[in-house]
Amino acid sequence: MPQLLVIGLDVGGSTTRAAVVSGTGQTLGTGRAGGGNPTSHGAQAAAEQLRAALTTALAGLDPTRVRAGVIGLAGFGRLRADPAARAAFDQAWRDAGLRCGYEVQSDALIAYASGTSAPDGSVLIAGTGAIAAEVRDLTLHRIADGHGWLLGDAGSGFWLGRAAVQHTLADLDRHREPDGLGRRVLTALLDSAEVATPPRRTVDALVQTVTRRPPVELARLAPVVVEAERDGDEAARRIIREAARHLVASLARIRPAGADGPLVLGGGLLTGDTPLAREVRAALAEPWPNATVVSAGDGALAAAWLAARTLPEVDDPAGLHRRLLGG
């Protein structure tokens, strides 16, 4: 009998990743391309990146043997609702030689599944944006935040960047010499930490630089805040702590106090040894002392697992998850 193959994709604003896996948990091909989010890049440009990642992942394999696929995508509802975007993705799928259908799922569900195979639990994500979600039977049940930079994403990379600029502007308004974080912000945005005389000239230059750019680009300052905190900067530490409070508050909207289901942390700010991850993990202990907290893993492999888990040939989905993702 031919080997069962499935394919998963983790599609983000900056990177598209694909993985082809077997029903026994072998990774047979991977692919990587640029940002494939149609909201950020437009339908056709996004579909081109999807096609590139798929083609690379399927190199040397027969695409007609792939039985199922899942695409994880931020703002997945738009793809479902936009006929032009869905048509562009459908064409890219066919151009890669695939003949099976595919499902589109939220990146929040993909992040959850990358950390656990448990059907019920929660996920908290902080990257450029921020979102919390309750998962039931491996389906998103309730969502908090994820409202975008204008209305929400509290505690996200964008939020950190904006808070750092606001902190710097407040010091300049008071005619105070910028502190360590402020000097880093000025250098990052104006290429110099020097303050003009009068300081309002620097305020105006900083405001104009920020407002000329897409607002979400403030997320690029998140690493500035993180590095300042690691160097002991007190203002950066306060901002990180406030971000953690916002994130835990978002999670509390959808996760009852005392719930003991798994809790997956995802996004670049909450995976690995980051100051925000440490603050959030410490804050989670009070409302959810018995929760198993894990970091999100490989999104493309998680999407492939979601594609495989309901196929009749896969009689041990949890075992397949362990082989693919270690959990």
FENSUL-V895817 format. One record per residue. PHI is phi as a letter, one per 20 degrees, with the letter a starting at -180 (* if undefined). BURIAL is I if it has 24 or more other ideal C-beta (glycine too) atoms within 12 Angstrom, else O. D_LAST is the distance of its C-alpha to the last C-alpha in Angstrom with 1 decimal. Layout:
phi & burial & d_last
PHI & BURIAL & D_LAST
PHI & BURIAL & D_LAST
//
This chain:
phi & burial & d_last
* & O & 28.3
g & O & 27.1
f & O & 23.4
f & I & 21.5
c & I & 20.7
c & I & 19.2
c & I & 19.3
c & I & 17.6
c & I & 19.2
d & I & 18.5
d & I & 22.1
d & I & 23.3
f & I & 26.7
d & I & 26.7
b & I & 24.3
d & I & 23.3
c & I & 20.4
c & I & 20.0
b & I & 17.8
d & I & 18.9
c & I & 16.5
e & I & 17.4
f & I & 16.5
e & O & 15.3
n & I & 12.7
e & O & 15.3
e & I & 16.0
d & I & 19.7
a & I & 20.9
c & I & 20.4
b & I & 22.9
b & I & 23.8
b & I & 26.7
f & I & 28.2
g & I & 27.7
c & I & 27.6
e & I & 27.9
f & I & 31.2
f & I & 31.9
e & I & 32.1
d & I & 33.6
n & O & 35.3
f & I & 34.5
f & O & 36.0
f & I & 34.7
f & I & 31.1
f & I & 31.4
f & I & 32.7
f & I & 29.5
g & I & 27.4
f & I & 29.7
f & I & 29.4
f & I & 25.6
f & I & 25.6
f & I & 28.5
f & I & 26.8
f & I & 23.5
e & I & 25.7
g & O & 28.1
n & O & 29.0
d & I & 27.3
e & O & 29.1
f & I & 28.0
f & O & 29.6
e & I & 26.9
f & I & 24.2
e & I & 23.7
b & I & 22.0
b & I & 20.9
c & I & 19.5
d & I & 20.8
e & I & 19.3
b & I & 22.3
f & I & 23.5
m & I & 26.5
f & I & 25.6
f & O & 28.3
f & O & 31.0
f & I & 30.0
f & O & 30.1
e & O & 33.5
d & O & 35.1
g & O & 36.6
f & O & 37.5
f & I & 34.0
f & I & 32.5
f & O & 35.2
f & I & 34.5
f & I & 30.8
g & I & 31.8
f & O & 34.3
f & I & 31.8
f & I & 29.5
f & O & 32.5
f & O & 33.8
f & I & 30.6
n & O & 31.6
e & I & 29.0
d & O & 30.4
e & I & 27.6
e & O & 27.1
b & I & 24.4
d & I & 23.1
d & I & 23.1
c & I & 20.5
f & I & 20.4
f & I & 18.6
f & I & 17.5
f & I & 15.6
f & I & 14.1
f & I & 13.0
g & I & 11.5
f & I & 9.6
f & I & 8.4
d & I & 6.6
b & I & 5.7
e & I & 7.1
f & I & 9.5
f & O & 12.9
c & I & 14.6
r & I & 14.1
c & I & 15.4
c & I & 15.2
c & I & 17.6
c & I & 18.6
c & I & 21.3
c & I & 22.5
g & I & 26.0
d & I & 25.7
b & I & 23.9
b & I & 22.5
c & I & 20.8
b & I & 19.7
e & I & 19.0
d & I & 16.8
c & O & 18.0
l & O & 17.0
l & I & 15.1
c & O & 18.5
f & I & 19.8
d & I & 22.1
c & I & 23.6
c & I & 23.8
c & I & 25.5
m & I & 27.1
m & I & 26.3
e & O & 30.1
n & O & 30.8
f & I & 32.7
f & O & 35.9
d & O & 34.8
a & I & 31.6
l & I & 28.4
f & I & 29.1
n & I & 27.3
e & I & 26.4
f & I & 27.4
g & I & 30.6
f & I & 31.3
f & I & 31.0
f & I & 33.4
f & I & 35.9
f & I & 35.9
f & I & 36.7
f & I & 39.5
f & I & 40.8
f & I & 40.9
f & I & 42.8
f & I & 45.3
f & O & 46.0
f & I & 47.0
f & I & 49.2
f & O & 50.8
e & O & 51.8
l & O & 53.2
e & O & 50.8
f & O & 49.7
g & I & 46.0
f & I & 43.6
g & I & 41.0
f & I & 38.6
f & I & 41.6
f & I & 42.8
f & I & 39.4
f & I & 39.5
f & I & 43.1
f & O & 42.3
f & I & 39.4
e & I & 41.4
d & I & 45.0
m & O & 44.7
a & O & 46.6
e & I & 46.4
f & O & 50.1
d & I & 51.5
f & O & 54.6
d & O & 57.7
f & O & 57.7
g & I & 53.9
f & O & 54.0
f & O & 54.2
f & I & 50.8
g & I & 49.5
f & O & 50.9
f & I & 49.4
f & I & 45.9
f & O & 46.1
f & O & 47.4
f & I & 44.8
f & I & 42.0
f & O & 43.7
f & O & 44.5
e & O & 40.9
g & O & 38.3
g & I & 37.1
f & I & 33.4
f & I & 34.3
g & I & 34.4
f & I & 30.7
f & I & 31.6
e & I & 33.0
g & I & 29.6
f & I & 29.1
f & I & 32.7
f & I & 31.9
f & I & 28.7
f & I & 30.8
f & I & 33.7
f & I & 31.5
f & O & 30.3
e & O & 34.0
n & O & 34.8
f & I & 36.4
f & O & 37.0
f & I & 37.3
f & I & 34.0
f & I & 32.4
f & O & 34.0
f & I & 32.8
f & I & 29.1
f & I & 29.5
f & I & 31.0
g & I & 28.3
f & I & 25.7
f & I & 28.0
f & I & 28.1
f & I & 24.4
f & I & 23.9
f & I & 26.9
f & I & 25.6
f & I & 22.4
f & I & 24.8
f & I & 26.6
c & I & 23.8
c & I & 21.8
f & O & 24.0
g & O & 24.6
n & O & 22.7
g & I & 20.0
d & O & 17.0
f & I & 14.4
f & I & 11.4
c & I & 12.9
e & I & 11.5
d & I & 14.0
c & I & 14.9
n & I & 18.0
f & I & 19.6
e & I & 21.1
d & I & 18.1
d & I & 15.6
n & O & 16.5
e & O & 19.4
d & I & 21.8
g & I & 24.5
f & I & 23.5
f & I & 19.8
f & I & 21.3
f & I & 23.8
f & I & 21.5
g & I & 19.1
f & O & 22.3
f & I & 23.7
f & I & 20.8
f & O & 21.4
f & O & 24.7
f & O & 24.0
c & I & 20.5
f & O & 20.5
d & O & 18.0
f & I & 15.3
e & O & 11.8
d & I & 12.0
c & I & 9.4
e & I & 10.5
f & I & 10.3
d & I & 9.4
f & I & 11.5
f & I & 13.4
f & I & 15.1
f & I & 12.1
f & I & 10.9
f & I & 14.5
f & I & 14.7
f & I & 11.9
f & I & 14.0
f & I & 17.0
e & I & 16.0
f & I & 14.5
e & O & 18.1
f & I & 19.9
f & O & 21.6
f & O & 20.6
e & I & 16.9
e & O & 17.0
c & O & 13.3
g & I & 11.3
f & O & 8.2
f & O & 8.7
f & I & 9.4
f & I & 6.3
f & O & 4.6
f & I & 8.0
e & I & 8.3
c & I & 5.6
m & O & 3.8
b & I & 0.0
//
